[in-house]
């Protein structure tokens, strides 16, 4: 582990790196209907820009994690943020739906570097027992930004074009690029710096062959993917189906983010005393119960919009704490392959998220049925995956 004086001061910056993915989606969700109109395309194609971004993240995350174990974190991180910046310019200036999907994919390839390496650097500079707490605090800072993003975006749309939102992402990435170059040194000093590329990527196979490790990956990935199924069609469900305004929809989004923040704060305070596994058990049960509410809402219509909102609140609130505790458990088990462990786990999140995003987009029938059912099933599946983590210890 690299010794850095006062590493806690880096948490806001590392949280900013982790926020590239969520901000790139949250920022423009209220604008999806306007983007479809402006680019003369269908709602389905506009929704596919979410799927395109998630696919780019999935590929990029698999690429950056192991390479950072071999070549280090900093150069890959700076290169990825630079790619993101130029792709954001492409998104802002685009004139066709096809090019918009392409630039969103390239933008995600850049965002993937910040998304995975921000987490991996935590493992490099914090003691093992503090990693879950640091990741939780990072997620809290990220959620504050994500809370403000859709709300501010909805009001920006009252006075300007959706292209202004990508201008904001350009400014954000330029600031983070500068701060990263100044504040974050090369943090990886591990033994894998001498490994061959083949051996570095074989770490994926080693991790996937462990049942307990697979349980952690599936638990966080299924919950996260369910959230992205919600994000893909939620603006259409609440604005077009339930008749809310973009501003009202943004406040529902704020409610969900507030729930995430509340559980992240609770986790940061208790994880040191109770341990990651107990916290995972508690939040896994909440995820499953929320899934039950959504299934009831989807199949019976009881409670209408409000039961759907409450079920989604419980489910989405679990995403941050399940992710932080699962990632910390994985990186604790694979200290020499922390980049590969984090890369595989986060790649699985976004890869499964892309699949469910495409699925719910194609199934969407103008109601909340498929959104509620798919997310509800994810709540149960995430809890079932968590049961795999009760198997024997990971053999490192």
N, C-alpha and C positions, 0 to 999 in steps of 0.2 A: 504494500500500500504506500502510495506517495504521501509524504507529510507536507501539508499546506497549512500555513498559519491562518487560523480562523476560517476554516472551510465553510462555516455556516453563512458567511457573507456571500458566497457564490450561489446560494440556493435560489435567490430571485432570478439570477441570470440563467441558471440551469433550468428553472421553471419556464423561463421564456423560450429556451430551446425546445423543451417538451411541448410547448404550446403551439408550435408551428402547425402540426396536424389539425388539432381542434379548431384553432382560429381560422385556418384556411377553409373550413367547412362552416363553422358557426357564423362567421362574418357575412356570408352571402346567402344563407338559407332563406331569410325573408324576401330576397330578391329573385328567387327561382321563377315565380310566375312572370315577373317583368323581363327576366333574361329570355324566357321562352318567346315572349311577344317581340322583343327587340331583335332577336336573331331569327325570327320567322320560323320557329320550329315548334314541335309538340311538347307537352308537359313531360312525356316519357323521356324524350331526348334531354331535356333540361335536367331531369332527375338523374340521368346517366352521367352527368358531369360529377356527381358525388361518387358514383361507382368507378369512374375513370380515375379519380383522385385516389380512391382507396386501392385500386389495382396498382397504381404507381408506387404508393407507399409500401405495399406488400413486396414488390420486386426490390425496391430500394433497401428495405429493412434487411432482407436476406443477403444483400450485397455488402452493406456497410459493417454489420456486426462482426463477422469473422475477420474481415480485412483490417478492422481497427485492432483486433487482437494481434495481428501480424505486423502492421505498419504504424500503429499508434492512432490516437484519436484526433489530434488537432488539425492536421492537413486535410483529412477527409471531411471534418466538420466545416472548415472554412470553404472548401470546394463545394459542398452540398448547399450551403447557404447562398453562395454566389449563383449557383444554378437556379435556385428558387427565386432569387431576385429578378434575374433575366426572364424567367418563365412567367412571373407575375406581370411584367411589362407586356409580354405577349398576350396574356389573358385580358388585360385592360384595353388593348388596341384591336382585339379580334373582331372580325366582321361576319363570320359564318359559324354555325353550330359545330361543324366538323372540326374546324381549327380550334374552337374553344375546348372541345374534348381533348384534343392533342396537347394543347398548352397546359391544361389541368393535369394531364398525366405527367408531363415533364416537370411541372411545378412540384408534384408529389415526390418525384425522384429526388429532388433537392431537399424537400422537407424531411424525407426519411433519415438523412444524416443527422439532423438536429434532434429528431424524435427519438432515435435509439441511442445516440452517443451522449445526449444529456443524461440519460438514465445510467449508462455505463460508467460515466465519469464519477457518479455517486459511489459506485463500488470501488473506484480507484482511490478516492480521497477520504472516505468515511470508514470507521471501524464497522465490522459486520453487524454488530448489535444496534448500530445507529442508522443503518441503511434504510430500514422500513420507515423510520420516523422522518428521515430526510426526504424520502420519496413522497410521503404523505404531505409534508409541508410544501414540496414542489408542486404537488397536485393542487393544493389549496391556492397557491399563487396563480397557477394556470387557470383555475376555475374562476377566480376573480376577473381575470381578463376575459375569459369566455362568457362570463355573466354579462359584462358590459358590451361585448361585441355585437350580439344580435339586437340588443336594445338600441344601441347607438346607430347600428346599420338601418334599423327600421325608420328612424327619424331622418337619417341622411337621405333615404329614398323619398322623403317628402319634399326635399329641396333639390335633389340632384339625381344623376344616373347611377345605375348599379356599377358602372366603371369606376366611380369614385371609391368604391369599397376595395377594389384591387389596387388603387393608388395608395390606400392606407396600408395594405399589406407590403407594398414596395418600400414604404417608409419604415415600417416595422422591421423588415428583413435587413435593410441597410443599417439600422441602429444596432441590431443584434450581431451583424457581421463585424462591425467596428468594435463592439464591446468584447466579443469572443476573441478577436485577434489581440486585444490589449490585456484581458483579464485571465484567460484560461491558458495555462501552459500545457505542454504534453504531459499527460498524467499516467500513461500506461508504462509500467516498468516491469511487467510480468515476464515469465519464462517463455511465453508463446511468441515473443518477438523474434525468436530464433527458429520457429517452426516453419515448415514449408506450407505453401498455399493449400496443397491437398490435405495435409494434416489439420490445418485450421478449419477447413470446411467439413472434414469428417467429424468435427465436434458436434455438428447437427445430428448426425446419426447416433452418436453416443447418447445425446440428451433424449432423443425421441424414443430410444429403446428402454428407457427407464419409466416404469408405470407411474411412479409417484410424480416424476417431472412432467409427464404427459398430463397428469391430472391438474397440476398447477396451470399449465399452458391452456388446456381446454376450459377450465373454470373461468379464467379471466377473458379468454377469447370469445366464448359463447355469450357471456354477459355484454362485452363490448360490442360484439356484432349485432346483438339485439338492439342496442342503443342506436346503431347506425341504420338499422331497418326503420326505426322510428324517425330518425332525422331525415331519411330520404323522402318520406311521404307526409310527414307531420304538417308541413306548411300547407299542403293541399287539403289534408283532412280538416284542420282547424279553420283555415281561411275559406276554402270552397265548400266543404261539407257542413261544418258547424256554423259558418257565417261570421267568423271573427275577423277583425281588421288585422293588418300586419302588426300594428302596435300591441293589440291584445294578445296575439300569438307570441310576440316577443316576451311579454310578461309571463306567459306560461313557461317559456323557455327559461326565464330567469328563476322561476320557482324550482324547476328541475336542478339547475345549477346550484341554487341555494341548498337543496337537499344533499347534493354531492359534497358541498363545502362543510355542511354540518357533520356528516359522517367522517370526512377526512380529519376534521379537528378532533372528533372523538377518538378516532384511531390513533392519531399522533400522541394523544394523552395517555392512552391505555395500552398500546402495543408493547411498550417497554416492560410493563408489569405482567401482562397476560400472555404475551408471545403472539407471533403471527398466526399460528394454527388455531388458537381459540378465537381470535378475531375473525378469521376466515369462516369458522363454523357459525358464528353469530350472524355475520352479514350474508352468508350463503342461505341461511334459513329465511332472512328477510327478502332476499332475491326470489326464492321459491314462492313465498306467500304473495308477493307482488305479482308474480306470474299467474297465480291462481285468480287474483282479482281481475286481471286483464282477460283471462280466458272466460270468466263469467261475463264480463262486459261484452266481449266479442260475440259469444254464442247466444246470449240471452237479451242483450241490449239493456239490461237492468242498470239503472244509474246514469245511462246516457253518457254525455260528455264528461260529467264530473267523476264517475267511477274510473273512466279511462284515464283522466288526469291524475287521480290518486294512485292508480296502479303504476302508471309510468313514473310518477314521482318516486315511489318506493324502489322500483327497478333501477332507474337511472342513478339514483343516489348511491347504489352499491358499486357502480362501475369503478370509481376511483379507489375505494378501499380494497376491493378484490384485486385490482391491478397492482396496487402498491405492495400488498402483502405477498402476492404470488411472485412478483418480480424479485422482491427481496429474498424470498425463500429459494428461488432458482439461482440467483447470483451467489448466495451463501453456499450452495451445494457445488457450484462450478466456479471457484475463484479465478482459475487460470483461463477460463473461457467465458468470462462475464459478458463480453461483447456478443459472442455467439448465443449465449443463453438469453440475453435481453433481446437480441435481434430476432431470434426464432419466436420468442413469446409475442413480441409486439407485431412481427410479421403475420403470425397466426391471427392476431386480433383484426388487423386490417384486411387480411386475405379473406377470412370468414365474413368480415363486415362487408366486403365488396360483393361476395356471393349473395348474402341476404339482401343487400341493397338492390341488386339486379332482380332478385326473386320478388321482393315486395313491390318493386316498380312495375314489373310485368303483371303481377296479380291485382294491382290496385284497381278497384272498381268504383271509386268515388265515395266510398264509405270508410269507416274505421275498422271494418271487420278483419281484413288480412293483417293490418298493422297490429291490432290487439292480439290476435291469435299467434302470430309469429313471435312477437316479443314475449308473450306469456309462456310459450313453449321453451323459449330461451332461458327463462327464469328457472324452470324445472331442470333443464339440461345442464345448466351451470352448476346447480347444486349437486346433481348426480356425478358430474366430473370431479367435484370437490371430494367426494367419497373415495376416489382413487388415491388421494393424498394421504389417506390413513394407512396405506400399505407400508411395507418395510422401508427402512431408510434408504436414501439414494446412495448407491455405491460410487463414490468419487474416485 
